Amino acid sequence: MVVQDSADPGDAGQVLLEPFLHQVGGHLSVMKYDEHTVCKPLVSQEQRFYESLPLAMKRFTPQYRGTITVHLQKDSLGHLSLVASPLRDNRESFQVSAGPAAAIWQKLRRTSGGGGGSAGTLSGWQHAQLARALQESPATALLRSEFHLSTHVAFLVEDANGNQAKRGSLNPWGLHCHQAHLTRLCTEYPENKQHRFLLLENVVSQYKHPCVLDLKMGTRQHGDDASEEKKARHMTKCAQSTSARLGVRICGMQVYQTDKKHFLCKDKYYGRKLSVGGFRQALYQFLHDGTRLRTELLGPIQRQLQALLSVIRSQSSYRFYSSSLLVIYDGQEPPERAPGSPHPQEAPQPAPGSGPGGLPKVDIRMIDFAHTTYKGSWNEHSTYDGPDPGYIFGLENLIQILRDIQEGQ
């Protein structure tokens, strides 16, 4: 069923976009299209990559589901929404489901502020707040609504010194990206301006409490099309971070703390400051639920990284500059894996995200290909030979660090 606001009956076929709760890194805003699909501003180079994706890489990338047009829309009451209109040239046909969050979003756009919503979601949204929000900038008014589009789990920010700051109902980095994007749309483009977005699989939709680690891979982060100023800036970031020494650095993470019932979040600025030892400690923390180290995750994650390493080694001419690697697992343990219970014997997982034999589900996914180049891509004069050495270097170091953690070093 396509989401449609009953207050605007002429908008059949349009989808109200919602902020994606679990964006931990990147700089482009990711939006939730439906329960199993997200969307992001279209970059033609990234679209071409997905459309020519080697078969061997498909298990390690989100499924590409076509494109949509997106624009800001104001309803009869003056409320702004970011809405999508599916295009006819989508590569995949699929149903758009209207999840519970979509209903909440529609209620937030209307004048009614009490009753009707789920507990803790609409209680703070009163007529007076709505009136004040409408007097602010369009982006601020829209974002004020999104602060109430919450799950029952809070997100807690922690800085590089371990100091805990504000709580919220969205991952703070995703909110930052979303605010920057909406502000730009509201200030630089007219209300009816059409923007193209990519539709991609929501790779965390199967997880109750998705723990997500965003790793910037490789020893080089600038694309072949980067200006000299941008090239120098990215080279400095790499030289001053673990990118140079390990071929990988942390760009963001959220990890569910079972003892406190919230997500602990860290952003890219935290990751840039880490030493090699600090990177190892951060990886350890990502696998720690606040009570214990999730040692049962180490084997499945290493096996999937090894499988990805084999695939990358087989891809000649590809350079995944500035792309990220997501490591995902569920912070909510299955009943048979409650703390203190014996660990079942591990067995190899046939594919990312599966969990046979009661083993925990883990997922490894490559994302962000706006600067990826390969033979046959747009930048023909920059064709490379052989597999991506920087990406391989990063994967090898990541696997070794996980092995060290597993062995208690």
Secondary structure as a PSIPRED ss2 file (coil, helix, strand):
# PSIPRED VFORMAT (PSIPRED V4.0)

   1 M C   1.000  0.000  0.000
   2 V C   1.000  0.000  0.000
   3 V C   1.000  0.000  0.000
   4 Q C   1.000  0.000  0.000
   5 D C   1.000  0.000  0.000
   6 S C   1.000  0.000  0.000
   7 A C   1.000  0.000  0.000
   8 D C   1.000  0.000  0.000
   9 P H   0.000  1.000  0.000
  10 G H   0.000  1.000  0.000
  11 D H   0.000  1.000  0.000
  12 A C   1.000  0.000  0.000
  13 G C   1.000  0.000  0.000
  14 Q C   1.000  0.000  0.000
  15 V E   0.000  0.000  1.000
  16 L E   0.000  0.000  1.000
  17 L C   1.000  0.000  0.000
  18 E E   0.000  0.000  1.000
  19 P E   0.000  0.000  1.000
  20 F C   1.000  0.000  0.000
  21 L C   1.000  0.000  0.000
  22 H C   1.000  0.000  0.000
  23 Q C   1.000  0.000  0.000
  24 V C   1.000  0.000  0.000
  25 G C   1.000  0.000  0.000
  26 G C   1.000  0.000  0.000
  27 H C   1.000  0.000  0.000
  28 L C   1.000  0.000  0.000
  29 S C   1.000  0.000  0.000
  30 V C   1.000  0.000  0.000
  31 M E   0.000  0.000  1.000
  32 K E   0.000  0.000  1.000
  33 Y E   0.000  0.000  1.000
  34 D E   0.000  0.000  1.000
  35 E C   1.000  0.000  0.000
  36 H C   1.000  0.000  0.000
  37 T E   0.000  0.000  1.000
  38 V E   0.000  0.000  1.000
  39 C E   0.000  0.000  1.000
  40 K E   0.000  0.000  1.000
  41 P E   0.000  0.000  1.000
  42 L C   1.000  0.000  0.000
  43 V C   1.000  0.000  0.000
  44 S H   0.000  1.000  0.000
  45 Q H   0.000  1.000  0.000
  46 E H   0.000  1.000  0.000
  47 Q H   0.000  1.000  0.000
  48 R H   0.000  1.000  0.000
  49 F H   0.000  1.000  0.000
  50 Y H   0.000  1.000  0.000
  51 E H   0.000  1.000  0.000
  52 S C   1.000  0.000  0.000
  53 L C   1.000  0.000  0.000
  54 P C   1.000  0.000  0.000
  55 L H   0.000  1.000  0.000
  56 A H   0.000  1.000  0.000
  57 M H   0.000  1.000  0.000
  58 K H   0.000  1.000  0.000
  59 R H   0.000  1.000  0.000
  60 F H   0.000  1.000  0.000
  61 T C   1.000  0.000  0.000
  62 P C   1.000  0.000  0.000
  63 Q C   1.000  0.000  0.000
  64 Y E   0.000  0.000  1.000
  65 R E   0.000  0.000  1.000
  66 G E   0.000  0.000  1.000
  67 T E   0.000  0.000  1.000
  68 I E   0.000  0.000  1.000
  69 T E   0.000  0.000  1.000
  70 V E   0.000  0.000  1.000
  71 H E   0.000  0.000  1.000
  72 L E   0.000  0.000  1.000
  73 Q E   0.000  0.000  1.000
  74 K E   0.000  0.000  1.000
  75 D C   1.000  0.000  0.000
  76 S C   1.000  0.000  0.000
  77 L C   1.000  0.000  0.000
  78 G C   1.000  0.000  0.000
  79 H C   1.000  0.000  0.000
  80 L E   0.000  0.000  1.000
  81 S E   0.000  0.000  1.000
  82 L E   0.000  0.000  1.000
  83 V E   0.000  0.000  1.000
  84 A E   0.000  0.000  1.000
  85 S E   0.000  0.000  1.000
  86 P E   0.000  0.000  1.000
  87 L C   1.000  0.000  0.000
  88 R C   1.000  0.000  0.000
  89 D C   1.000  0.000  0.000
  90 N C   1.000  0.000  0.000
  91 R C   1.000  0.000  0.000
  92 E C   1.000  0.000  0.000
  93 S C   1.000  0.000  0.000
  94 F C   1.000  0.000  0.000
  95 Q C   1.000  0.000  0.000
  96 V C   1.000  0.000  0.000
  97 S C   1.000  0.000  0.000
  98 A C   1.000  0.000  0.000
  99 G C   1.000  0.000  0.000
 100 P H   0.000  1.000  0.000
 101 A H   0.000  1.000  0.000
 102 A H   0.000  1.000  0.000
 103 A H   0.000  1.000  0.000
 104 I H   0.000  1.000  0.000
 105 W H   0.000  1.000  0.000
 106 Q H   0.000  1.000  0.000
 107 K H   0.000  1.000  0.000
 108 L H   0.000  1.000  0.000
 109 R H   0.000  1.000  0.000
 110 R C   1.000  0.000  0.000
 111 T C   1.000  0.000  0.000
 112 S C   1.000  0.000  0.000
 113 G C   1.000  0.000  0.000
 114 G C   1.000  0.000  0.000
 115 G C   1.000  0.000  0.000
 116 G C   1.000  0.000  0.000
 117 G C   1.000  0.000  0.000
 118 S C   1.000  0.000  0.000
 119 A C   1.000  0.000  0.000
 120 G C   1.000  0.000  0.000
 121 T C   1.000  0.000  0.000
 122 L C   1.000  0.000  0.000
 123 S C   1.000  0.000  0.000
 124 G C   1.000  0.000  0.000
 125 W C   1.000  0.000  0.000
 126 Q C   1.000  0.000  0.000
 127 H H   0.000  1.000  0.000
 128 A H   0.000  1.000  0.000
 129 Q H   0.000  1.000  0.000
 130 L H   0.000  1.000  0.000
 131 A H   0.000  1.000  0.000
 132 R H   0.000  1.000  0.000
 133 A H   0.000  1.000  0.000
 134 L H   0.000  1.000  0.000
 135 Q C   1.000  0.000  0.000
 136 E C   1.000  0.000  0.000
 137 S C   1.000  0.000  0.000
 138 P H   0.000  1.000  0.000
 139 A H   0.000  1.000  0.000
 140 T H   0.000  1.000  0.000
 141 A H   0.000  1.000  0.000
 142 L H   0.000  1.000  0.000
 143 L H   0.000  1.000  0.000
 144 R H   0.000  1.000  0.000
 145 S H   0.000  1.000  0.000
 146 E H   0.000  1.000  0.000
 147 F C   1.000  0.000  0.000
 148 H C   1.000  0.000  0.000
 149 L C   1.000  0.000  0.000
 150 S C   1.000  0.000  0.000
 151 T C   1.000  0.000  0.000
 152 H C   1.000  0.000  0.000
 153 V C   1.000  0.000  0.000
 154 A E   0.000  0.000  1.000
 155 F E   0.000  0.000  1.000
 156 L E   0.000  0.000  1.000
 157 V E   0.000  0.000  1.000
 158 E E   0.000  0.000  1.000
 159 D C   1.000  0.000  0.000
 160 A C   1.000  0.000  0.000
 161 N C   1.000  0.000  0.000
 162 G C   1.000  0.000  0.000
 163 N C   1.000  0.000  0.000
 164 Q E   0.000  0.000  1.000
 165 A E   0.000  0.000  1.000
 166 K E   0.000  0.000  1.000
 167 R E   0.000  0.000  1.000
 168 G E   0.000  0.000  1.000
 169 S C   1.000  0.000  0.000
 170 L C   1.000  0.000  0.000
 171 N C   1.000  0.000  0.000
 172 P H   0.000  1.000  0.000
 173 W H   0.000  1.000  0.000
 174 G H   0.000  1.000  0.000
 175 L H   0.000  1.000  0.000
 176 H H   0.000  1.000  0.000
 177 C H   0.000  1.000  0.000
 178 H H   0.000  1.000  0.000
 179 Q H   0.000  1.000  0.000
 180 A H   0.000  1.000  0.000
 181 H H   0.000  1.000  0.000
 182 L H   0.000  1.000  0.000
 183 T H   0.000  1.000  0.000
 184 R H   0.000  1.000  0.000
 185 L H   0.000  1.000  0.000
 186 C H   0.000  1.000  0.000
 187 T H   0.000  1.000  0.000
 188 E H   0.000  1.000  0.000
 189 Y C   1.000  0.000  0.000
 190 P C   1.000  0.000  0.000
 191 E C   1.000  0.000  0.000
 192 N C   1.000  0.000  0.000
 193 K C   1.000  0.000  0.000
 194 Q C   1.000  0.000  0.000
 195 H E   0.000  0.000  1.000
 196 R E   0.000  0.000  1.000
 197 F E   0.000  0.000  1.000
 198 L E   0.000  0.000  1.000
 199 L E   0.000  0.000  1.000
 200 L E   0.000  0.000  1.000
 201 E E   0.000  0.000  1.000
 202 N C   1.000  0.000  0.000
 203 V C   1.000  0.000  0.000
 204 V C   1.000  0.000  0.000
 205 S C   1.000  0.000  0.000
 206 Q C   1.000  0.000  0.000
 207 Y C   1.000  0.000  0.000
 208 K C   1.000  0.000  0.000
 209 H C   1.000  0.000  0.000
 210 P E   0.000  0.000  1.000
 211 C E   0.000  0.000  1.000
 212 V E   0.000  0.000  1.000
 213 L E   0.000  0.000  1.000
 214 D E   0.000  0.000  1.000
 215 L E   0.000  0.000  1.000
 216 K E   0.000  0.000  1.000
 217 M E   0.000  0.000  1.000
 218 G C   1.000  0.000  0.000
 219 T C   1.000  0.000  0.000
 220 R C   1.000  0.000  0.000
 221 Q C   1.000  0.000  0.000
 222 H C   1.000  0.000  0.000
 223 G C   1.000  0.000  0.000
 224 D C   1.000  0.000  0.000
 225 D C   1.000  0.000  0.000
 226 A C   1.000  0.000  0.000
 227 S C   1.000  0.000  0.000
 228 E H   0.000  1.000  0.000
 229 E H   0.000  1.000  0.000
 230 K H   0.000  1.000  0.000
 231 K H   0.000  1.000  0.000
 232 A H   0.000  1.000  0.000
 233 R H   0.000  1.000  0.000
 234 H H   0.000  1.000  0.000
 235 M H   0.000  1.000  0.000
 236 T H   0.000  1.000  0.000
 237 K H   0.000  1.000  0.000
 238 C H   0.000  1.000  0.000
 239 A H   0.000  1.000  0.000
 240 Q C   1.000  0.000  0.000
 241 S C   1.000  0.000  0.000
 242 T H   0.000  1.000  0.000
 243 S H   0.000  1.000  0.000
 244 A H   0.000  1.000  0.000
 245 R H   0.000  1.000  0.000
 246 L H   0.000  1.000  0.000
 247 G C   1.000  0.000  0.000
 248 V E   0.000  0.000  1.000
 249 R E   0.000  0.000  1.000
 250 I E   0.000  0.000  1.000
 251 C E   0.000  0.000  1.000
 252 G E   0.000  0.000  1.000
 253 M E   0.000  0.000  1.000
 254 Q E   0.000  0.000  1.000
 255 V E   0.000  0.000  1.000
 256 Y E   0.000  0.000  1.000
 257 Q E   0.000  0.000  1.000
 258 T C   1.000  0.000  0.000
 259 D C   1.000  0.000  0.000
 260 K C   1.000  0.000  0.000
 261 K C   1.000  0.000  0.000
 262 H E   0.000  0.000  1.000
 263 F E   0.000  0.000  1.000
 264 L E   0.000  0.000  1.000
 265 C E   0.000  0.000  1.000
 266 K E   0.000  0.000  1.000
 267 D E   0.000  0.000  1.000
 268 K H   0.000  1.000  0.000
 269 Y H   0.000  1.000  0.000
 270 Y H   0.000  1.000  0.000
 271 G H   0.000  1.000  0.000
 272 R H   0.000  1.000  0.000
 273 K C   1.000  0.000  0.000
 274 L C   1.000  0.000  0.000
 275 S C   1.000  0.000  0.000
 276 V H   0.000  1.000  0.000
 277 G H   0.000  1.000  0.000
 278 G H   0.000  1.000  0.000
 279 F H   0.000  1.000  0.000
 280 R H   0.000  1.000  0.000
 281 Q H   0.000  1.000  0.000
 282 A H   0.000  1.000  0.000
 283 L H   0.000  1.000  0.000
 284 Y H   0.000  1.000  0.000
 285 Q H   0.000  1.000  0.000
 286 F H   0.000  1.000  0.000
 287 L C   1.000  0.000  0.000
 288 H E   0.000  0.000  1.000
 289 D C   1.000  0.000  0.000
 290 G C   1.000  0.000  0.000
 291 T C   1.000  0.000  0.000
 292 R C   1.000  0.000  0.000
 293 L E   0.000  0.000  1.000
 294 R C   1.000  0.000  0.000
 295 T H   0.000  1.000  0.000
 296 E H   0.000  1.000  0.000
 297 L H   0.000  1.000  0.000
 298 L H   0.000  1.000  0.000
 299 G H   0.000  1.000  0.000
 300 P H   0.000  1.000  0.000
 301 I H   0.000  1.000  0.000
 302 Q H   0.000  1.000  0.000
 303 R H   0.000  1.000  0.000
 304 Q H   0.000  1.000  0.000
 305 L H   0.000  1.000  0.000
 306 Q H   0.000  1.000  0.000
 307 A H   0.000  1.000  0.000
 308 L H   0.000  1.000  0.000
 309 L H   0.000  1.000  0.000
 310 S H   0.000  1.000  0.000
 311 V H   0.000  1.000  0.000
 312 I H   0.000  1.000  0.000
 313 R H   0.000  1.000  0.000
 314 S C   1.000  0.000  0.000
 315 Q C   1.000  0.000  0.000
 316 S C   1.000  0.000  0.000
 317 S C   1.000  0.000  0.000
 318 Y C   1.000  0.000  0.000
 319 R E   0.000  0.000  1.000
 320 F E   0.000  0.000  1.000
 321 Y C   1.000  0.000  0.000
 322 S C   1.000  0.000  0.000
 323 S C   1.000  0.000  0.000
 324 S E   0.000  0.000  1.000
 325 L E   0.000  0.000  1.000
 326 L E   0.000  0.000  1.000
 327 V E   0.000  0.000  1.000
 328 I E   0.000  0.000  1.000
 329 Y E   0.000  0.000  1.000
 330 D E   0.000  0.000  1.000
 331 G C   1.000  0.000  0.000
 332 Q C   1.000  0.000  0.000
 333 E C   1.000  0.000  0.000
 334 P C   1.000  0.000  0.000
 335 P H   0.000  1.000  0.000
 336 E H   0.000  1.000  0.000
 337 R H   0.000  1.000  0.000
 338 A C   1.000  0.000  0.000
 339 P C   1.000  0.000  0.000
 340 G C   1.000  0.000  0.000
 341 S C   1.000  0.000  0.000
 342 P C   1.000  0.000  0.000
 343 H C   1.000  0.000  0.000
 344 P C   1.000  0.000  0.000
 345 Q C   1.000  0.000  0.000
 346 E C   1.000  0.000  0.000
 347 A C   1.000  0.000  0.000
 348 P C   1.000  0.000  0.000
 349 Q C   1.000  0.000  0.000
 350 P C   1.000  0.000  0.000
 351 A C   1.000  0.000  0.000
 352 P C   1.000  0.000  0.000
 353 G C   1.000  0.000  0.000
 354 S C   1.000  0.000  0.000
 355 G C   1.000  0.000  0.000
 356 P H   0.000  1.000  0.000
 357 G H   0.000  1.000  0.000
 358 G H   0.000  1.000  0.000
 359 L C   1.000  0.000  0.000
 360 P C   1.000  0.000  0.000
 361 K C   1.000  0.000  0.000
 362 V E   0.000  0.000  1.000
 363 D E   0.000  0.000  1.000
 364 I E   0.000  0.000  1.000
 365 R E   0.000  0.000  1.000
 366 M E   0.000  0.000  1.000
 367 I E   0.000  0.000  1.000
 368 D C   1.000  0.000  0.000
 369 F C   1.000  0.000  0.000
 370 A C   1.000  0.000  0.000
 371 H C   1.000  0.000  0.000
 372 T E   0.000  0.000  1.000
 373 T E   0.000  0.000  1.000
 374 Y C   1.000  0.000  0.000
 375 K C   1.000  0.000  0.000
 376 G C   1.000  0.000  0.000
 377 S C   1.000  0.000  0.000
 378 W C   1.000  0.000  0.000
 379 N C   1.000  0.000  0.000
 380 E H   0.000  1.000  0.000
 381 H H   0.000  1.000  0.000
 382 S H   0.000  1.000  0.000
 383 T C   1.000  0.000  0.000
 384 Y C   1.000  0.000  0.000
 385 D C   1.000  0.000  0.000
 386 G C   1.000  0.000  0.000
 387 P C   1.000  0.000  0.000
 388 D C   1.000  0.000  0.000
 389 P H   0.000  1.000  0.000
 390 G H   0.000  1.000  0.000
 391 Y H   0.000  1.000  0.000
 392 I H   0.000  1.000  0.000
 393 F H   0.000  1.000  0.000
 394 G H   0.000  1.000  0.000
 395 L H   0.000  1.000  0.000
 396 E H   0.000  1.000  0.000
 397 N H   0.000  1.000  0.000
 398 L H   0.000  1.000  0.000
 399 I H   0.000  1.000  0.000
 400 Q H   0.000  1.000  0.000
 401 I H   0.000  1.000  0.000
 402 L H   0.000  1.000  0.000
 403 R H   0.000  1.000  0.000
 404 D H   0.000  1.000  0.000
 405 I H   0.000  1.000  0.000
 406 Q H   0.000  1.000  0.000
 407 E C   1.000  0.000  0.000
 408 G C   1.000  0.000  0.000
 409 Q C   1.000  0.000  0.000
